[in-house]
Amino acid sequence: MSTLCKCVARRLREERYAAGLTQVQVSKRSGLQREHVSRIESGRLDVRLETLERMAAAIGVHPASLLTERESRSDSQLARV
């Protein structure tokens, strides 16, 4: 699996947790099977752009935010100095 795919899988899971949503809720909101959501989040399945858009909308984030790693606290604190 590519580094980008791993990043997207990790970010989807992080944003879903941050939104307080379960995989079942994301699957219902996006129209995807829960197993499909699980395979994408675990990195066992590469995500298509259309599916990424649907999942991002279900979670309430912009799809582009899922393509980069989240800043660590030390990075964001350094940016403020």
ABEGO torsion letter per residue (X at the ends): XBAAAAAAAAAAAAAAAAAGBBAAAAAAAAGBBAAAAAAAAAGABBBBAAAAAAAAAAAGBBAAAAABBBBBAAAAAAAAX
